[in-house]
Amino acid sequence: MSSLLKEIDSHVRGFSLIELSVALVIIGVISVATLQVYNSANTYKNQAMANKGLLQAQEAVVFFAQANFRLPCPDINGDGYEDCSGGYKTGQLPFYTIGLPVSSQVSDADIGYQNLIYGVFRDSVNDAELTVLTERTGDSLGDADYQNIDDLKKALSNASLLAISVNQPFITGNNDTSGSEDCLTNRVANGAFWLASSSVEDADGDGNPFDGVNAFLKHDGSGSLCFAAPSRRQDANYVDRVSGLAFNELIGLL
């Protein structure tokens, strides 16, 4: 009788250990799956906030142009204010200058636009210096239309008539309908301004939050003038977002 009880007890204990092992495996699988779902949801949330910030930034640049009859200069020292001296055409978005407050806490603003790179068309030779308000339509000092929105529209019109310039911010192809993504051989278009967002991820793992050709842009204005195409699809190595307005598009909004 005693041996029988011992045998039964050993079977019960063995079954309990198996059950415990299976339970631990199940808990581990559920934990991993939960973590993956959380990470995916967090990534989606961050990308959504980055996209929202990019849209807010573009709207703020347009509002600034409507109010000041010019486009803002880039910020090259990271204080949030435009730096118009030096002729820089790219740099950080001057978020304070265009009225976008930034919180000290991680927020939509921090993820969405504080880290944006901004490029603007500046060509004084062809009277297409978009960051400078000057009289371009023949009005005299004291006239009602002296230095107003029509002067910015004239500068935009002048810029739209020029050939694509490698000395101004431009977009390259999208590896699809607009050809290969190549800043040297496929320069697709200049624009009134461009904005690049890193979407808070380093998809290509090179240590730079900006992916693809955007990695050569610099917040201090010392980098490339080549932006990825807004229509460029995201993939395993590219999750940036680019937006901006062509000259005639901005004229239409003004």
BAFI-3210 file (N, C-alpha, C; in Angstrom, 3 decimals, decimal comma, padded with zeros to 6 digits):
// residues 254
n [1|2|3|4|5|6|7|8|9|10|11|12|13|14|15|16|17|18|19|20|21|22|23|24|25|26|27|28|29|30|31|32|33|34|35|36|37|38|39|40|41|42|43|44|45|46|47|48|49|50|51|52|53|54|55|56|57|58|59|60|61|62|63|64|65|66|67|68|69|70|71|72|73|74|75|76|77|78|79|80|81|82|83|84|85|86|87|88|89|90|91|92|93|94|95|96|97|98|99|100|101|102|103|104|105|106|107|108|109|110|111|112|113|114|115|116|117|118|119|120|121|122|123|124|125|126|127|128|129|130|131|132|133|134|135|136|137|138|139|140|141|142|143|144|145|146|147|148|149|150|151|152|153|154|155|156|157|158|159|160|161|162|163|164|165|166|167|168|169|170|171|172|173|174|175|176|177|178|179|180|181|182|183|184|185|186|187|188|189|190|191|192|193|194|195|196|197|198|199|200|201|202|203|204|205|206|207|208|209|210|211|212|213|214|215|216|217|218|219|220|221|222|223|224|225|226|227|228|229|230|231|232|233|234|235|236|237|238|239|240|241|242|243|244|245|246|247|248|249|250|251|252|253|254]
n.u [000,824|001,902|003,964|002,441|001,142|003,351|004,120|001,917|002,064|004,474|003,839|001,873|003,388|005,216|003,552|002,644|004,977|005,378|003,088|003,614|005,869|004,811|002,971|004,690|005,976|003,819|003,141|005,472|005,369|003,028|003,849|005,920|004,480|002,714|004,512|005,507|003,191|002,756|005,089|004,731|002,381|003,267|005,221|003,619|002,055|004,011|004,858|002,491|002,210|004,464|003,824|001,610|002,859|004,492|002,631|001,494|003,708|004,143|001,803|002,189|004,400|003,279|001,315|003,004|004,189|001,947|001,437|003,784|004,733|006,873|009,108|010,273|013,696|016,147|016,901|020,006|021,463|020,081|018,325|015,705|014,919|014,873|017,745|018,953|021,243|024,205|023,169|022,116|020,441|019,317|018,507|017,624|014,111|012,741|011,082|010,082|010,070|008,071|005,910|005,418|005,183|007,372|007,343|008,964|008,698|008,375|006,415|003,730|004,720|007,526|008,242|007,144|007,990|010,237|012,640|012,739|014,075|014,572|014,260|014,741|014,023|016,366|017,321|018,841|019,929|018,244|016,035|014,502|014,548|013,234|013,074|013,252|011,626|010,889|010,252|008,724|006,910|006,682|005,511|005,433|007,004|004,742|002,521|-000,498|-000,129|002,514|005,252|003,889|001,833|001,798|004,346|005,801|004,522|005,386|008,125|007,994|006,852|008,941|010,869|009,663|010,036|012,604|015,284|015,865|017,871|020,936|021,935|020,029|017,567|016,293|014,250|014,753|014,286|011,663|012,154|010,294|007,614|008,780|011,337|014,729|016,056|018,359|020,629|022,569|022,182|019,467|017,649|014,760|012,979|013,012|011,671|009,363|009,672|010,962|010,369|011,731|011,172|012,330|010,805|011,206|012,616|015,374|015,588|017,378|019,487|021,974|022,815|022,072|019,160|017,732|016,858|018,034|018,664|018,151|019,763|022,007|021,382|021,699|021,254|022,569|022,868|025,005|024,976|023,706|021,645|019,697|016,627|014,641|012,014|008,636|006,764|008,052|008,112|007,712|009,921|011,773|014,172|013,680|011,834|011,265|009,553|008,666|007,715|006,330|006,071|005,476|006,399|004,174|002,114|002,295|001,806|-000,887|-001,996|-001,542]
n.v [-001,206|001,205|001,551|001,869|004,281|005,940|005,731|006,848|009,399|010,277|010,342|012,339|014,528|014,701|015,309|017,802|019,313|019,259|020,569|023,038|023,810|024,012|026,054|028,173|028,451|029,245|031,652|033,064|033,243|034,730|037,083|037,969|038,355|040,332|042,398|042,878|043,777|046,061|047,545|047,889|049,373|051,633|052,568|053,142|055,169|057,145|057,674|058,644|060,982|062,326|062,715|064,363|066,566|067,369|068,238|070,349|072,018|072,691|074,110|076,227|077,524|078,486|080,210|082,058|083,165|084,363|086,344|087,823|088,260|086,945|084,093|082,176|082,225|079,564|077,972|077,875|077,500|076,131|077,315|077,725|080,004|081,973|082,350|084,657|085,727|084,968|083,466|080,851|077,950|075,657|074,068|073,809|073,748|076,909|077,004|078,608|081,143|080,894|080,502|078,108|076,647|074,874|072,221|071,394|068,832|065,476|065,428|065,905|068,061|067,990|065,546|065,939|068,411|069,759|068,691|068,900|069,283|072,033|073,479|076,220|078,238|080,446|082,931|085,583|086,660|086,210|087,590|086,097|085,656|084,248|084,655|087,289|090,369|092,593|095,348|094,419|094,795|097,310|099,318|102,373|103,805|104,392|103,867|101,911|099,250|098,781|096,746|094,125|091,143|090,557|090,984|088,840|086,823|087,514|086,969|084,221|083,496|084,266|082,417|080,047|080,011|079,352|077,077|073,789|073,935|072,949|074,308|075,097|074,040|070,837|068,099|064,609|061,631|059,134|056,453|055,272|056,397|058,888|058,296|057,170|057,307|059,497|061,810|062,953|062,347|062,487|064,963|066,243|068,441|071,854|073,773|075,960|075,616|072,937|070,249|067,954|065,080|062,943|061,021|059,915|057,501|055,358|053,861|052,648|052,076|053,424|055,139|057,727|059,579|060,356|058,941|057,309|059,499|061,735|061,649|063,099|065,692|068,569|070,000|072,333|073,611|072,924|070,742|068,577|069,672|068,140|066,551|063,716|062,374|063,482|061,559|059,194|055,832|054,274|051,866|048,975|050,228|052,906|055,395|058,034|061,222|063,552|066,797|069,677|072,644|073,401|076,183|077,362|076,162|077,318|079,981|079,742|079,269|081,637]
n.w [000,000|000,829|-001,064|-003,346|-002,837|-002,835|-005,489|-006,784|-005,737|-006,846|-009,545|-009,516|-008,677|-010,792|-012,942|-012,131|-012,296|-015,034|-015,838|-014,683|-016,151|-018,734|-018,275|-017,674|-020,117|-021,712|-020,465|-021,018|-023,841|-024,143|-022,892|-024,561|-026,936|-026,072|-025,521|-028,086|-029,368|-027,858|-028,468|-031,231|-031,240|-029,892|-031,653|-033,874|-032,736|-032,246|-034,874|-035,920|-034,417|-035,306|-038,001|-037,669|-036,493|-038,607|-040,493|-039,029|-038,879|-041,594|-042,130|-040,355|-041,457|-043,822|-042,746|-041,537|-043,819|-044,986|-043,137|-042,957|-045,473|-046,587|-046,505|-043,656|-042,485|-042,175|-039,001|-037,605|-035,313|-033,434|-031,570|-032,063|-033,345|-036,361|-038,496|-040,425|-041,519|-043,407|-045,452|-045,379|-046,569|-045,694|-042,583|-039,115|-038,418|-037,720|-035,152|-033,039|-034,217|-036,156|-034,603|-033,170|-030,212|-027,975|-025,747|-022,628|-021,972|-023,312|-026,109|-028,502|-029,935|-029,514|-030,710|-033,196|-034,539|-033,512|-034,214|-036,934|-040,249|-042,315|-045,487|-047,690|-050,547|-051,830|-053,759|-054,687|-056,956|-059,119|-058,312|-056,536|-053,836|-051,271|-048,546|-047,997|-047,768|-050,212|-052,438|-055,374|-057,363|-058,452|-056,909|-054,985|-052,080|-049,515|-051,041|-051,057|-051,706|-051,304|-050,719|-050,098|-049,988|-052,670|-053,534|-052,513|-053,934|-056,487|-056,291|-055,931|-058,373|-060,080|-059,278|-060,093|-062,804|-063,273|-064,157|-062,745|-059,901|-058,446|-056,412|-054,721|-052,301|-053,079|-054,315|-054,824|-056,886|-056,325|-056,381|-057,944|-059,698|-060,224|-060,879|-060,074|-056,726|-056,386|-055,693|-057,259|-059,977|-060,501|-060,142|-059,186|-058,535|-057,458|-054,733|-052,979|-050,232|-048,196|-045,903|-043,649|-041,755|-039,219|-038,093|-035,570|-035,543|-036,286|-038,914|-040,737|-039,148|-038,852|-036,940|-037,316|-037,002|-039,253|-042,382|-045,439|-048,208|-046,741|-044,563|-045,040|-044,733|-042,616|-039,376|-038,830|-041,197|-042,798|-044,404|-047,017|-049,825|-050,752|-050,614|-049,723|-051,786|-051,291|-051,959|-051,641|-050,697|-047,483|-046,027|-044,865|-044,310|-044,338|-042,906|-042,828|-043,229|-045,704|-046,620|-048,315|-050,391|-053,773|-055,892|-057,264|-055,874|-053,346|-054,053|-054,733|-052,190|-050,941]
ca.u [000,000|002,817|004,650|001,461|000,961|004,556|004,083|000,899|002,588|005,506|003,146|001,224|004,429|005,749|002,549|002,635|006,156|005,120|002,102|004,292|006,726|003,932|002,418|005,748|006,164|002,666|003,289|006,549|004,871|002,077|004,608|006,611|003,459|002,214|005,562|005,537|002,005|002,995|006,103|004,123|001,429|004,042|005,825|002,542|001,690|005,071|004,821|001,286|002,508|005,431|003,077|000,796|003,771|004,946|001,522|001,402|004,841|003,909|000,759|002,754|005,250|002,368|000,736|004,062|004,308|000,771|001,485|005,028|005,012|008,138|009,277|011,289|015,036|016,416|017,578|021,249|022,135|019,254|017,575|014,305|014,670|015,500|019,051|018,914|022,569|024,977|022,575|021,844|019,210|018,770|018,822|016,496|012,912|012,699|009,730|009,619|009,815|006,806|004,812|005,162|005,840|007,895|007,322|010,170|008,374|008,166|005,038|003,520|005,596|008,910|008,404|006,677|008,621|011,441|013,811|012,569|015,016|013,817|015,007|013,985|014,621|016,936|018,074|018,761|020,376|017,081|014,927|013,668|014,975|011,924|013,104|013,413|010,538|011,316|009,264|008,999|005,817|006,688|004,830|006,303|006,834|003,525|001,398|-001,199|000,369|003,967|005,769|002,814|001,841|002,047|005,795|006,199|004,015|006,268|009,357|007,658|006,686|010,286|011,528|009,018|010,480|014,010|015,619|016,211|019,210|021,525|022,355|018,838|016,966|015,544|013,908|015,176|013,240|011,057|012,356|009,055|007,152|009,667|012,690|015,563|016,455|019,773|020,806|023,527|021,740|018,026|017,149|013,398|012,346|013,167|010,367|009,402|010,335|010,828|010,503|012,040|010,980|012,962|009,781|011,728|013,190|016,543|015,221|018,513|020,444|023,316|023,083|021,458|017,708|017,227|017,162|018,244|019,382|017,935|020,831|023,059|020,926|022,243|020,516|023,323|022,929|026,253|024,837|023,188|020,416|018,848|015,611|013,910|010,732|007,485|006,043|008,907|007,426|008,457|010,292|012,527|015,308|013,295|010,536|011,164|008,485|009,059|006,608|006,733|005,186|006,048|006,203|002,798|001,219|002,289|001,088|-002,316|-002,405|-001,420]
ca.v [000,000|002,340|001,719|002,338|005,702|006,642|005,773|007,823|010,719|010,643|010,697|013,640|015,554|014,820|015,996|019,196|019,959|019,442|021,648|024,298|024,160|024,457|027,352|029,167|028,679|030,006|033,013|033,697|033,547|035,837|038,288|038,421|038,859|041,596|043,396|043,207|044,592|047,375|048,257|048,272|050,455|052,823|053,054|053,750|056,422|058,127|058,063|059,473|062,304|062,963|063,169|065,502|067,696|067,807|069,008|071,602|072,860|073,225|075,134|077,384|078,234|079,206|081,317|083,059|083,841|085,217|087,474|088,591|088,456|086,272|082,831|082,279|081,676|078,408|078,135|077,088|077,295|075,283|078,003|077,833|081,268|082,029|082,999|085,092|086,072|083,828|082,894|079,414|077,521|074,562|074,114|073,381|074,572|077,948|076,788|079,757|082,243|080,692|080,415|076,761|076,491|073,543|071,883|070,752|067,421|064,788|065,695|065,963|069,079|067,530|064,487|066,334|069,467|070,349|068,112|068,980|070,027|072,947|074,045|077,293|078,751|081,793|083,306|087,033|087,017|086,175|088,223|085,031|085,458|084,126|085,017|088,744|091,186|093,787|095,760|093,752|095,011|098,678|100,284|103,341|103,957|105,146|103,245|100,887|097,919|098,747|095,602|093,298|089,730|090,459|090,946|087,443|086,069|087,812|086,210|082,812|083,369|084,315|081,137|078,967|080,076|078,969|075,662|073,160|074,320|072,123|075,237|075,368|072,800|070,120|066,706|063,641|060,691|058,324|055,039|054,792|057,177|060,015|057,806|056,671|058,214|059,763|063,258|063,409|062,156|062,659|066,101|066,345|069,760|072,778|074,135|077,126|075,098|071,508|069,852|066,532|064,569|061,633|060,117|059,398|056,168|055,184|052,610|051,995|051,673|053,995|056,074|059,007|059,364|060,538|057,792|057,522|060,715|062,751|061,548|064,054|067,017|068,930|071,041|073,591|074,165|072,578|069,482|068,496|070,386|067,122|065,930|062,586|062,762|063,289|060,349|058,029|054,906|053,767|050,458|048,538|051,115|054,309|055,757|059,496|061,895|064,828|067,567|071,000|073,225|073,968|077,636|077,693|075,712|078,350|081,135|079,456|079,376|083,025]
ca.w [000,000|000,929|-002,358|-004,295|-002,574|-003,286|-006,956|-007,163|-005,379|-007,816|-010,793|-009,323|-008,659|-012,140|-013,753|-011,685|-012,862|-016,472|-015,938|-014,362|-017,284|-019,824|-017,885|-017,815|-021,551|-022,184|-019,934|-021,777|-025,185|-024,013|-022,550|-025,773|-027,855|-025,515|-025,714|-029,514|-029,643|-027,238|-029,261|-032,502|-030,960|-029,531|-032,892|-034,666|-032,076|-032,491|-036,280|-036,104|-033,858|-036,197|-039,182|-037,231|-036,319|-039,925|-041,065|-038,279|-039,261|-042,926|-042,013|-039,655|-042,419|-044,716|-041,982|-041,390|-045,118|-045,175|-042,218|-043,081|-046,900|-046,898|-045,799|-042,607|-042,722|-041,317|-037,717|-037,721|-034,028|-032,586|-030,528|-032,454|-034,047|-037,673|-038,664|-041,823|-042,022|-043,882|-046,655|-045,257|-047,238|-044,900|-041,162|-038,304|-038,529|-036,691|-034,639|-032,272|-035,151|-036,865|-033,640|-032,663|-028,911|-027,693|-024,333|-022,097|-021,851|-024,585|-026,507|-029,944|-030,519|-029,500|-031,691|-034,506|-035,327|-032,940|-034,877|-038,383|-041,082|-043,165|-046,602|-048,322|-051,783|-051,641|-054,954|-054,853|-058,309|-060,002|-057,598|-055,987|-052,446|-050,639|-047,129|-047,901|-048,299|-050,919|-053,437|-056,650|-058,317|-058,945|-056,039|-054,317|-050,634|-049,214|-051,744|-050,271|-052,051|-051,185|-049,962|-049,547|-050,377|-054,105|-053,744|-052,303|-055,084|-057,615|-056,076|-056,188|-059,818|-060,653|-058,987|-060,850|-064,199|-063,346|-064,282|-061,475|-059,450|-057,390|-055,370|-053,930|-051,818|-054,116|-054,039|-055,824|-057,263|-055,265|-056,739|-058,566|-060,847|-060,522|-061,143|-058,989|-055,656|-056,628|-055,616|-058,261|-061,361|-060,673|-059,363|-059,716|-058,430|-056,338|-054,195|-052,110|-049,033|-047,912|-044,505|-043,476|-040,401|-039,036|-037,548|-034,298|-035,678|-037,140|-039,581|-041,391|-038,116|-039,033|-035,863|-037,671|-037,023|-040,609|-043,239|-046,865|-048,587|-045,715|-043,571|-045,384|-044,320|-041,311|-038,682|-038,804|-042,541|-043,477|-045,125|-048,378|-050,179|-051,382|-049,768|-050,301|-052,364|-050,409|-052,360|-051,411|-049,800|-046,344|-046,084|-043,689|-044,068|-044,521|-042,337|-042,787|-043,959|-046,301|-047,196|-048,788|-051,394|-054,995|-055,971|-057,643|-054,792|-052,302|-054,596|-054,606|-050,798|-050,515]
c.u [000,863|003,529|003,706|001,232|002,156|004,571|003,082|001,405|003,634|004,892|002,516|002,248|005,018|004,800|002,506|003,821|005,981|004,139|002,750|005,162|005,908|003,371|003,449|006,007|005,040|002,767|004,365|006,104|003,920|002,810|005,305|005,619|002,925|003,221|005,631|004,360|002,196|003,991|005,536|003,162|002,171|004,702|004,792|002,144|002,723|005,071|003,616|001,531|003,491|004,743|002,224|001,679|004,254|003,878|001,376|002,515|004,627|002,857|001,317|003,657|004,374|001,746|001,755|004,209|003,139|000,833|002,685|005,470|006,403|008,147|010,344|012,630|015,209|017,032|018,840|021,977|021,260|018,474|016,106|013,952|015,439|016,838|019,177|020,275|023,298|024,391|022,261|020,480|018,575|019,208|017,639|015,303|012,910|011,327|009,217|009,255|008,452|005,646|004,456|005,888|006,278|007,929|008,653|009,952|008,222|006,700|004,923|004,519|007,029|009,152|008,114|007,500|009,899|012,696|013,728|013,711|014,212|014,735|014,156|014,754|015,081|017,828|017,906|019,144|019,195|015,819|013,933|014,169|013,720|011,911|013,227|012,203|011,124|010,270|009,645|007,962|005,684|005,972|005,859|006,012|005,636|002,311|000,779|-000,637|001,890|004,392|004,647|002,911|002,122|003,548|006,354|005,735|004,902|007,579|009,135|007,493|008,038|011,000|010,964|009,481|011,920|014,176|015,973|017,662|019,686|021,996|021,195|018,279|016,111|015,201|014,417|014,019|012,767|011,229|011,101|008,726|008,069|011,125|013,462|015,836|017,965|019,976|021,739|022,969|020,247|017,503|015,794|012,844|012,880|011,763|010,489|010,072|010,065|011,017|010,756|011,910|011,600|012,001|010,259|012,273|014,406|016,383|016,423|019,659|021,841|023,679|022,537|019,955|017,079|017,720|017,417|019,032|019,198|019,027|021,945|022,633|021,464|021,435|021,255|023,529|024,158|026,143|024,308|021,969|019,369|017,929|015,027|012,563|009,599|006,724|006,862|008,257|008,327|008,771|011,126|013,667|014,975|011,912|010,392|009,893|009,022|007,810|007,152|005,763|005,991|005,703|004,746|001,783|001,149|001,595|-000,414|-002,816|-002,340|-002,545]
c.v [001,263|002,600|002,265|003,841|006,514|006,795|006,806|009,240|011,188|011,044|012,078|014,754|015,767|015,571|017,481|019,966|020,216|020,586|023,003|024,765|024,696|025,838|028,460|029,495|029,551|031,460|033,769|034,110|034,735|037,143|038,865|039,030|040,208|042,713|043,828|044,095|045,993|048,194|048,737|049,436|051,745|053,443|053,756|055,095|057,501|058,602|058,958|060,883|063,059|063,496|064,389|066,743|068,253|068,669|070,354|072,559|073,487|074,331|076,397|078,196|079,063|080,400|082,433|083,857|084,786|086,472|088,390|088,839|087,934|084,939|082,991|081,713|080,432|078,834|077,282|076,893|076,568|075,977|078,193|079,100|081,301|082,763|083,379|085,476|084,811|083,134|081,411|079,067|076,315|074,728|073,568|074,298|075,616|077,982|077,954|080,925|082,109|080,399|079,039|076,585|075,057|073,318|071,278|069,263|066,801|064,901|065,619|066,912|068,600|066,495|065,004|067,374|070,059|069,876|068,194|069,736|070,777|073,496|075,062|077,840|080,189|082,129|084,799|087,471|087,120|086,741|087,176|084,643|085,454|084,513|086,525|089,443|092,437|094,122|095,178|094,090|096,467|099,695|101,184|103,385|104,863|104,612|102,147|099,497|097,802|097,619|094,823|091,879|089,549|090,395|089,552|086,579|086,291|087,034|084,728|082,560|083,380|082,981|080,008|078,908|079,606|077,464|075,108|073,475|073,400|072,993|075,698|074,042|072,139|068,715|065,836|062,685|059,834|056,827|054,426|055,700|058,338|059,586|057,454|057,749|058,413|061,269|063,804|063,366|062,390|063,731|066,476|067,765|070,553|073,058|075,383|076,766|073,612|071,280|068,358|066,153|063,176|060,606|059,354|057,975|056,210|053,855|051,895|051,694|052,240|055,003|057,467|058,797|059,568|059,405|058,210|058,790|061,829|062,747|062,557|065,507|067,310|070,074|072,374|074,185|073,790|071,344|069,637|069,401|069,425|066,456|064,710|063,074|062,555|061,996|059,071|057,114|054,491|052,286|050,127|049,482|052,600|054,553|057,266|059,975|063,225|065,507|068,919|071,485|073,712|075,458|077,994|077,230|076,768|079,616|080,951|079,611|080,809|083,885]
c.w [000,000|-000,382|-003,412|-004,122|-003,035|-004,805|-007,438|-006,904|-006,384|-009,149|-010,682|-009,368|-010,054|-013,042|-013,393|-012,247|-014,358|-016,682|-015,691|-015,532|-018,443|-019,526|-018,062|-019,284|-022,103|-021,727|-020,706|-023,164|-025,142|-023,728|-023,774|-026,754|-027,386|-025,729|-027,176|-029,897|-029,079|-028,056|-030,593|-032,309|-030,641|-030,763|-033,758|-034,074|-032,360|-033,938|-036,556|-035,569|-034,747|-037,447|-038,851|-037,093|-037,636|-040,597|-040,359|-038,692|-040,631|-042,889|-041,358|-040,577|-043,369|-043,990|-041,789|-042,684|-045,357|-044,312|-042,452|-044,520|-047,303|-046,174|-044,713|-043,066|-041,849|-039,982|-037,771|-036,396|-033,006|-031,495|-030,874|-033,191|-035,369|-037,624|-040,129|-042,380|-042,475|-045,097|-046,590|-045,853|-046,547|-043,455|-040,390|-038,556|-037,410|-036,016|-033,797|-033,188|-035,818|-035,920|-033,154|-031,331|-028,688|-026,190|-023,909|-021,908|-023,239|-024,950|-028,013|-030,585|-030,603|-030,585|-033,086|-035,234|-034,743|-033,661|-036,401|-039,049|-042,142|-044,249|-047,334|-049,524|-051,560|-052,833|-055,204|-056,253|-059,256|-059,338|-057,090|-054,595|-051,578|-049,169|-046,915|-048,511|-048,937|-051,972|-054,796|-057,720|-058,750|-058,094|-055,356|-052,830|-050,354|-049,940|-050,880|-050,504|-051,944|-050,244|-049,274|-050,095|-051,866|-054,411|-053,489|-053,463|-056,312|-057,492|-056,350|-057,685|-060,521|-060,467|-059,834|-062,300|-064,386|-063,544|-062,905|-061,117|-058,333|-056,234|-054,505|-053,417|-052,896|-053,635|-055,180|-056,119|-056,102|-055,484|-057,358|-059,744|-061,211|-060,676|-059,884|-057,945|-055,756|-056,701|-056,683|-059,672|-061,580|-059,718|-059,939|-059,664|-057,250|-055,810|-053,362|-050,792|-048,909|-046,419|-044,436|-042,011|-040,305|-038,464|-036,317|-034,379|-036,591|-037,861|-040,187|-040,424|-038,243|-037,949|-036,108|-037,738|-038,396|-041,502|-044,684|-047,143|-047,560|-044,656|-043,828|-045,151|-042,921|-040,688|-038,657|-040,190|-043,340|-044,362|-046,539|-048,561|-050,749|-050,366|-050,481|-050,826|-051,354|-050,708|-052,169|-050,369|-048,641|-046,556|-044,858|-043,330|-044,187|-043,946|-042,182|-043,488|-044,478|-046,841|-047,638|-049,840|-052,590|-055,034|-056,254|-056,597|-053,695|-052,779|-054,449|-053,185|-050,284|-051,048]
res [m|s|s|l|l|k|e|i|d|s|h|v|r|g|f|s|l|i|e|l|s|v|a|l|v|i|i|g|v|i|s|v|a|t|l|q|v|y|n|s|a|n|t|y|k|n|q|a|m|a|n|k|g|l|l|q|a|q|e|a|v|v|f|f|a|q|a|n|f|r|l|p|c|p|d|i|n|g|d|g|y|e|d|c|s|g|g|y|k|t|g|q|l|p|f|y|t|i|g|l|p|v|s|s|q|v|s|d|a|d|i|g|y|q|n|l|i|y|g|v|f|r|d|s|v|n|d|a|e|l|t|v|l|t|e|r|t|g|d|s|l|g|d|a|d|y|q|n|i|d|d|l|k|k|a|l|s|n|a|s|l|l|a|i|s|v|n|q|p|f|i|t|g|n|n|d|t|s|g|s|e|d|c|l|t|n|r|v|a|n|g|a|f|w|l|a|s|s|s|v|e|d|a|d|g|d|g|n|p|f|d|g|v|n|a|f|l|k|h|d|g|s|g|s|l|c|f|a|a|p|s|r|r|q|d|a|n|y|v|d|r|v|s|g|l|a|f|n|e|l|i|g|l|l]
***
